[in-house]
Amino acid sequence: MLYGIAAVMPIMRKQGAGHIINVASVSAHRLDPTAAVYCATKFAVRALSEGLRQESGNLRVTVVSPGLTRSELAEGISDAQVKAGVREMMDQASIPASAIAEAVGYAISQPANVDVNEIIVRPTAQG
């Protein structure tokens, strides 16, 4: 995230405007006992994004926090039992990636004087 921001900031400063979309997670809004480090990194995405928004008066900054979204996440899990559990959760309660894309589309489609700061998108059934 920091490298991406550093790469686009000179361009956005030069043009006098821009919109940065950072992706966090619902874990940026709650703490799960077995995922403290992961949650901390997502809290950091929110904090850095808000700081950037406040420091850059002509820059729009949006944080999108997806809930359980259908993806290839389970394929990278080596523990067979954990992998099966994640696949089952995905099958039962995940939303399509297109739901996240639509949220991003909503944020960027707003007029230049409207900054959608945060969007949480999660399955209705997700706790």
ChimeraX commands (.cxc) that place a marker at each C-alpha (Angstrom):
marker #1 position 0.00,0.00,0.00 radius 0.5
marker #1 position 2.74,2.45,0.91 radius 0.5
marker #1 position 4.68,1.77,-2.29 radius 0.5
marker #1 position 1.52,2.28,-4.34 radius 0.5
marker #1 position 0.76,5.59,-2.65 radius 0.5
marker #1 position 4.35,6.75,-3.08 radius 0.5
marker #1 position 4.19,5.89,-6.78 radius 0.5
marker #1 position 1.02,7.86,-7.53 radius 0.5
marker #1 position 1.40,10.86,-5.23 radius 0.5
marker #1 position 3.72,12.88,-7.51 radius 0.5
marker #1 position 1.27,12.47,-10.39 radius 0.5
marker #1 position -1.75,13.36,-8.26 radius 0.5
marker #1 position 0.00,16.39,-6.77 radius 0.5
marker #1 position 0.96,17.60,-10.26 radius 0.5
marker #1 position -2.58,17.24,-11.58 radius 0.5
marker #1 position -4.07,18.69,-8.39 radius 0.5
marker #1 position -6.43,15.78,-7.75 radius 0.5
marker #1 position -6.72,12.03,-7.50 radius 0.5
marker #1 position -8.47,9.14,-5.84 radius 0.5
marker #1 position -6.75,6.35,-3.94 radius 0.5
marker #1 position -8.67,3.18,-3.16 radius 0.5
marker #1 position -7.15,1.02,-0.41 radius 0.5
marker #1 position -8.49,-2.43,0.39 radius 0.5
marker #1 position -8.63,-3.48,4.04 radius 0.5
marker #1 position -11.00,-6.12,5.43 radius 0.5
marker #1 position -13.83,-6.43,7.91 radius 0.5
marker #1 position -10.95,-7.44,10.17 radius 0.5
marker #1 position -10.03,-3.74,10.21 radius 0.5
marker #1 position -13.18,-3.17,12.24 radius 0.5
marker #1 position -12.98,-6.03,14.74 radius 0.5
marker #1 position -10.39,-8.21,16.40 radius 0.5
marker #1 position -10.39,-11.97,16.13 radius 0.5
marker #1 position -8.36,-13.75,18.85 radius 0.5
marker #1 position -6.46,-15.94,16.36 radius 0.5
marker #1 position -5.77,-13.14,13.87 radius 0.5
marker #1 position -4.38,-10.23,15.87 radius 0.5
marker #1 position -1.48,-9.51,13.51 radius 0.5
marker #1 position -3.70,-9.71,10.42 radius 0.5
marker #1 position -6.27,-7.43,12.07 radius 0.5
marker #1 position -3.52,-4.99,13.05 radius 0.5
marker #1 position -2.35,-4.69,9.45 radius 0.5
marker #1 position -5.91,-3.96,8.33 radius 0.5
marker #1 position -6.39,-1.39,11.13 radius 0.5
marker #1 position -3.19,0.22,9.80 radius 0.5
marker #1 position -4.67,0.47,6.29 radius 0.5
marker #1 position -7.58,2.44,7.74 radius 0.5
marker #1 position -5.35,4.70,9.84 radius 0.5
marker #1 position -2.91,5.45,7.03 radius 0.5
marker #1 position -5.76,6.12,4.63 radius 0.5
marker #1 position -7.45,8.55,7.00 radius 0.5
marker #1 position -4.15,10.34,7.61 radius 0.5
marker #1 position -3.56,10.63,3.88 radius 0.5
marker #1 position -7.07,11.98,3.38 radius 0.5
marker #1 position -6.60,14.63,6.05 radius 0.5
marker #1 position -3.14,15.64,4.82 radius 0.5
marker #1 position -4.19,15.93,1.17 radius 0.5
marker #1 position -7.02,18.42,0.77 radius 0.5
marker #1 position -7.58,17.71,-2.93 radius 0.5
marker #1 position -7.15,13.94,-2.81 radius 0.5
marker #1 position -10.01,11.50,-2.32 radius 0.5
marker #1 position -9.21,8.38,-0.31 radius 0.5
marker #1 position -11.51,5.40,0.05 radius 0.5
marker #1 position -11.04,2.27,2.14 radius 0.5
marker #1 position -13.04,-0.75,1.03 radius 0.5
marker #1 position -13.36,-3.45,3.68 radius 0.5
marker #1 position -14.60,-6.71,2.17 radius 0.5
marker #1 position -16.10,-9.48,4.20 radius 0.5
marker #1 position -15.93,-13.10,3.14 radius 0.5
marker #1 position -15.46,-12.91,-0.62 radius 0.5
marker #1 position -15.19,-15.80,-3.06 radius 0.5
marker #1 position -11.54,-16.09,-4.05 radius 0.5
marker #1 position -8.62,-18.46,-4.38 radius 0.5
marker #1 position -7.70,-17.90,-0.71 radius 0.5
marker #1 position -8.21,-21.54,0.29 radius 0.5
marker #1 position -5.79,-22.78,-2.37 radius 0.5
marker #1 position -2.84,-21.25,-0.50 radius 0.5
marker #1 position -3.64,-23.03,2.78 radius 0.5
marker #1 position -1.43,-26.05,3.44 radius 0.5
marker #1 position -3.34,-27.49,6.42 radius 0.5
marker #1 position -5.99,-29.78,4.90 radius 0.5
marker #1 position -8.45,-29.33,7.75 radius 0.5
marker #1 position -8.20,-25.54,7.70 radius 0.5
marker #1 position -8.44,-25.54,3.90 radius 0.5
marker #1 position -11.64,-27.62,4.05 radius 0.5
marker #1 position -13.11,-25.27,6.64 radius 0.5
marker #1 position -12.37,-22.19,4.55 radius 0.5
marker #1 position -13.84,-23.83,1.44 radius 0.5
marker #1 position -16.99,-24.69,3.38 radius 0.5
marker #1 position -17.33,-21.09,4.62 radius 0.5
marker #1 position -16.85,-19.81,1.07 radius 0.5
marker #1 position -19.51,-22.18,-0.23 radius 0.5
marker #1 position -22.01,-21.23,2.47 radius 0.5
marker #1 position -21.64,-17.50,3.03 radius 0.5
marker #1 position -19.30,-15.72,0.63 radius 0.5
marker #1 position -20.15,-12.92,-1.77 radius 0.5
marker #1 position -18.79,-12.63,-5.32 radius 0.5
marker #1 position -15.78,-10.43,-6.04 radius 0.5
marker #1 position -18.08,-8.39,-8.30 radius 0.5
marker #1 position -19.78,-7.02,-5.16 radius 0.5
marker #1 position -16.48,-5.45,-4.13 radius 0.5
marker #1 position -15.91,-4.12,-7.65 radius 0.5
marker #1 position -19.34,-2.47,-7.55 radius 0.5
marker #1 position -18.49,-0.79,-4.24 radius 0.5
marker #1 position -15.29,0.59,-5.76 radius 0.5
marker #1 position -17.27,1.75,-8.79 radius 0.5
marker #1 position -19.70,3.56,-6.52 radius 0.5
marker #1 position -16.90,5.39,-4.70 radius 0.5
marker #1 position -15.13,6.54,-7.85 radius 0.5
marker #1 position -18.35,7.57,-9.60 radius 0.5
marker #1 position -19.09,10.30,-7.07 radius 0.5
marker #1 position -18.57,13.97,-7.98 radius 0.5
marker #1 position -15.10,15.40,-7.30 radius 0.5
marker #1 position -16.32,17.17,-4.16 radius 0.5
marker #1 position -17.67,13.92,-2.61 radius 0.5
marker #1 position -15.25,11.59,-0.85 radius 0.5
marker #1 position -16.62,8.21,0.15 radius 0.5
marker #1 position -14.16,7.42,2.93 radius 0.5
marker #1 position -15.11,3.89,3.94 radius 0.5
marker #1 position -17.25,1.09,2.61 radius 0.5
marker #1 position -17.81,-2.24,4.36 radius 0.5
marker #1 position -19.18,-4.94,2.06 radius 0.5
marker #1 position -19.92,-8.33,3.54 radius 0.5
marker #1 position -22.34,-11.22,3.20 radius 0.5
marker #1 position -25.59,-10.69,5.00 radius 0.5
marker #1 position -24.99,-13.93,6.90 radius 0.5
marker #1 position -21.47,-13.02,8.06 radius 0.5
marker #1 position -21.20,-12.43,11.79 radius 0.5
marker link #1:1,2 radius 0.2
marker link #1:2,3 radius 0.2
marker link #1:3,4 radius 0.2
marker link #1:4,5 radius 0.2
marker link #1:5,6 radius 0.2
marker link #1:6,7 radius 0.2
marker link #1:7,8 radius 0.2
marker link #1:8,9 radius 0.2
marker link #1:9,10 radius 0.2
marker link #1:10,11 radius 0.2
marker link #1:11,12 radius 0.2
marker link #1:12,13 radius 0.2
marker link #1:13,14 radius 0.2
marker link #1:14,15 radius 0.2
marker link #1:15,16 radius 0.2
marker link #1:16,17 radius 0.2
marker link #1:17,18 radius 0.2
marker link #1:18,19 radius 0.2
marker link #1:19,20 radius 0.2
marker link #1:20,21 radius 0.2
marker link #1:21,22 radius 0.2
marker link #1:22,23 radius 0.2
marker link #1:23,24 radius 0.2
marker link #1:24,25 radius 0.2
marker link #1:25,26 radius 0.2
marker link #1:26,27 radius 0.2
marker link #1:27,28 radius 0.2
marker link #1:28,29 radius 0.2
marker link #1:29,30 radius 0.2
marker link #1:30,31 radius 0.2
marker link #1:31,32 radius 0.2
marker link #1:32,33 radius 0.2
marker link #1:33,34 radius 0.2
marker link #1:34,35 radius 0.2
marker link #1:35,36 radius 0.2
marker link #1:36,37 radius 0.2
marker link #1:37,38 radius 0.2
marker link #1:38,39 radius 0.2
marker link #1:39,40 radius 0.2
marker link #1:40,41 radius 0.2
marker link #1:41,42 radius 0.2
marker link #1:42,43 radius 0.2
marker link #1:43,44 radius 0.2
marker link #1:44,45 radius 0.2
marker link #1:45,46 radius 0.2
marker link #1:46,47 radius 0.2
marker link #1:47,48 radius 0.2
marker link #1:48,49 radius 0.2
marker link #1:49,50 radius 0.2
marker link #1:50,51 radius 0.2
marker link #1:51,52 radius 0.2
marker link #1:52,53 radius 0.2
marker link #1:53,54 radius 0.2
marker link #1:54,55 radius 0.2
marker link #1:55,56 radius 0.2
marker link #1:56,57 radius 0.2
marker link #1:57,58 radius 0.2
marker link #1:58,59 radius 0.2
marker link #1:59,60 radius 0.2
marker link #1:60,61 radius 0.2
marker link #1:61,62 radius 0.2
marker link #1:62,63 radius 0.2
marker link #1:63,64 radius 0.2
marker link #1:64,65 radius 0.2
marker link #1:65,66 radius 0.2
marker link #1:66,67 radius 0.2
marker link #1:67,68 radius 0.2
marker link #1:68,69 radius 0.2
marker link #1:69,70 radius 0.2
marker link #1:70,71 radius 0.2
marker link #1:71,72 radius 0.2
marker link #1:72,73 radius 0.2
marker link #1:73,74 radius 0.2
marker link #1:74,75 radius 0.2
marker link #1:75,76 radius 0.2
marker link #1:76,77 radius 0.2
marker link #1:77,78 radius 0.2
marker link #1:78,79 radius 0.2
marker link #1:79,80 radius 0.2
marker link #1:80,81 radius 0.2
marker link #1:81,82 radius 0.2
marker link #1:82,83 radius 0.2
marker link #1:83,84 radius 0.2
marker link #1:84,85 radius 0.2
marker link #1:85,86 radius 0.2
marker link #1:86,87 radius 0.2
marker link #1:87,88 radius 0.2
marker link #1:88,89 radius 0.2
marker link #1:89,90 radius 0.2
marker link #1:90,91 radius 0.2
marker link #1:91,92 radius 0.2
marker link #1:92,93 radius 0.2
marker link #1:93,94 radius 0.2
marker link #1:94,95 radius 0.2
marker link #1:95,96 radius 0.2
marker link #1:96,97 radius 0.2
marker link #1:97,98 radius 0.2
marker link #1:98,99 radius 0.2
marker link #1:99,100 radius 0.2
marker link #1:100,101 radius 0.2
marker link #1:101,102 radius 0.2
marker link #1:102,103 radius 0.2
marker link #1:103,104 radius 0.2
marker link #1:104,105 radius 0.2
marker link #1:105,106 radius 0.2
marker link #1:106,107 radius 0.2
marker link #1:107,108 radius 0.2
marker link #1:108,109 radius 0.2
marker link #1:109,110 radius 0.2
marker link #1:110,111 radius 0.2
marker link #1:111,112 radius 0.2
marker link #1:112,113 radius 0.2
marker link #1:113,114 radius 0.2
marker link #1:114,115 radius 0.2
marker link #1:115,116 radius 0.2
marker link #1:116,117 radius 0.2
marker link #1:117,118 radius 0.2
marker link #1:118,119 radius 0.2
marker link #1:119,120 radius 0.2
marker link #1:120,121 radius 0.2
marker link #1:121,122 radius 0.2
marker link #1:122,123 radius 0.2
marker link #1:123,124 radius 0.2
marker link #1:124,125 radius 0.2
marker link #1:125,126 radius 0.2
marker link #1:126,127 radius 0.2
view
